[in-house]
């Protein structure tokens, strides 16, 4: 008796699964939450209304999608389709051989223009770009930090979370210094967030950076960076009395 090999999942099957889970009410909420109004950062994004846990589950069921199928999903106008594709890449990177990880990283870099909202960046930049560069030349991060594109700059700083988790702060601090003059609120928040993550592991390293750069540091970055400081110390930084 002949047996038939299981068919690989297709991009069409994943799109159908996404459509089946679409919730117009949640989509309307997400459009407001992600600032989709005229001139806002997600103006051209479209939403189906699917929660991240559901997208993670769908991604795990479609890990065998071909590279071409994943890239076709990354080209989708729908936020959740792009996020599902990125979650597939992140899962494949985590479980993959060195060869597979290199392929995933190449797909990620080739499609940076599709990583175009803060959750897409934050859920995947450390897991793919950061992890790939842990033991490699980190020059791409510095090039991305100088990009005219908001989301590419956010990828540069957030990817360093992979280094921070290993107690390696040098590139986070160097890239944070490059981004201190950035006018985008989403970069200021991300920079402060990564400084806070450094401080969780080495308060002295974070404070040395803060004292050095305090006069030029945007208020938003500072507030995020010192969020977990003791109240008295936090107030002293806000008053510039350190």
N, C-alpha and C positions, 0 to 999 in steps of 0.2 A: 504494500500500500504506500503510495507516495504522500509525503507530507509537504505542505506549503510553508515556506519561511514567512514569518510575520512581516507584514508590510511596514516600512518605515513611516513614521508620522509625516504629514505634509504641512506646509504653510497654510494650505486651504483648510485643512482640518482644524488647525489652531485658530485660524480666523473665525471659523464657524463656531468653535467653542467660546471664543470671546463674544461673538454676537449673541450667543444664547444666554450669556450672563449679563448682558448690557442692562443697565438700570437708568432710565432717563432722569429720574429724580436725583440720583447720586451723581450722574454726569453733570447736571446743572450746578450742584453744590461744588464739584471739583473745578468746574470752569471758574467759579468765583474764588475758590481757595487758591488756585494756581494763577490768579491774576491774568485773566484772559481778556480783559477790557481793552479798548483801543489804546494803542501805545504802550501797553503793559508787556511784561517779559514773555508771557505765554499767549500773546494775542492770536497767533495762528494755530494754536494747539486745539485738538479736538478730543473729546472724552467719551468713553463708553459707560463709565460709572461702575468700575470693578475694583474691589479692594485689593491691596497688596498681598494678603495671605492667599486669596484665590489665584492671583497671578503666579505666586510662587508654586502653588500646587500644579497649575497648568504647565508651567515651565518644566517642572520635574517629570511630567508625563510626556514631554516632547523633547527630551534631551537628545534624541537621535535625529533631529532635523538636520538636513544637509546645510553646509555653509551658505550655499546660495539661497536656501529657504529662509535661514536666519536673516540674511542681508535683505531679503525682500520684505520681511516683517519690519526691519529697521527703517525701511523707506515708507512705512505706513503713516498716514496723517494722524492716526489714532495713538494717543499717548500710551494707552495700555498695551497695544500691540508692540510698540517700541520697547516698553519696559519688560514685557514678557521675553522678547528676543534677547535683551541684555541680561536678564536673569538666567536664561538658558546658557549664555556665554559664561557667566560667572560660575554657574554650577559645573560646567564642563571644565573650566579652568581649575577649579578646586579639586576635581577628581582625576584630572588628566595627567598624562606623562609630560615630560619636558617638551617633547615634540608637539603634543596637543596644546599645551599652554602657549607655546610660541605662535601656533596658528590662531588661537583665540585672541591673543594680544594683537596680532596683525589685523584681524577682523575689526577689533575694537578701534584701533588707531585709524584704520581706513574709513571708519564710519563715525568719527568724532562729531561730525556735523549733525548726526542723528541723536547724539546724547545731549539733548537740548532742553532740559529742565532740571531743577535742583534735585529732585528725587532720583531721576535717572543717573545723575552724576554721583550722588551720595551713596546709592546702593551698589554701585559697580566700580567706581574709580579706584577705591582701595583694593577691592577684591581682584581686579584684573590688572590695571596699569601699575598700581603700587606693588602688588605681589610680584609681577613680572620683573620689576626694576629693583627689587630688593638686593640682588647680587649682581646688578649690571650698572652700566653707565647711566646716570640719572639726568643726563643732558636734555632728553625730551621734555622733562618737567619744566626746566628753565625756559625752553623755547615756548612751551604752552603758556607759561606765566606771563609771557610778553605778547601773547596773541591779542588781536583786536576783539576777539570773540569772548563774550562773557563766560559762556559755559566751558570753553577750553581753559580759561584761567581758573575757573573753579575746580576743574579736574586736576589741574596742576597742584593746588594746595591740598585738596581733599585726598588725593592719591597717597600723600605722605602719611596718612593714618596707618598704612601698612608698616611704615618704618617706626612710627611712634610706638606701636604695640611691641616692637622689639627693643625699645629703649634707645632708638637711634633718632636724634632730634635735629641734626645739623641741617639737613635739607629743608625740613619744615620751617626752621627759623630763617634760613636764607631766603626761601620763597616768600615767607610772610613779610620779610623786609622789602622785597621787590613789590609786593602788593599793597603796601601801606598807603600809597598815594592813589589807589584805585577809587574811582568815584561811584562804583556800583555797590549798592547796599548788600546784594547777595554775595559779593566777594568780601566785603568787610565782615559780614557775619561768619562766613566760612573760615576766614583767617583767624578771627577771634576764637572760633570753635576749636581749630587745630591748636592754637596756643593754649587753650584750656586743657586739651588732651595731653599736651606736653606737661603742663603743670600737675596733672593728676599723678604723674610718674616722677617728676622732678621739679618741685616748686622753685628751687633756686635757679634752675635754667630758665624757667618762664619769667621769673621776676627780673633776672639779669637782662633779658630781652626787653621787658616792659620799661625798665628804668632807662635803658639806652634809647628807646624809641618813643617814649611817652609824649614829648612835645609834638611829634608829627603823627601820632596815632589817632585815627578817627574814633569818635566817641563810641560808635557802634562796635567796633573791633574791641575796644577796651572793655566795654560792658560784657561782651561775650567771654572775653579772656579771663575776667576776674569774677565771673558769676559764682564760683564756689569758694571764693576766698572768705575768711572770717569777716564778719560785718565791719569791724573797725578798720581792718586793712583795706577792704573793698572801698570804703568811704574815703580813706586816705588817698588811694589811687585816683578816685574820681575828682578829688580836690587838687590833685597834683602835688600832694605833700609827702612824697616818698624820695 
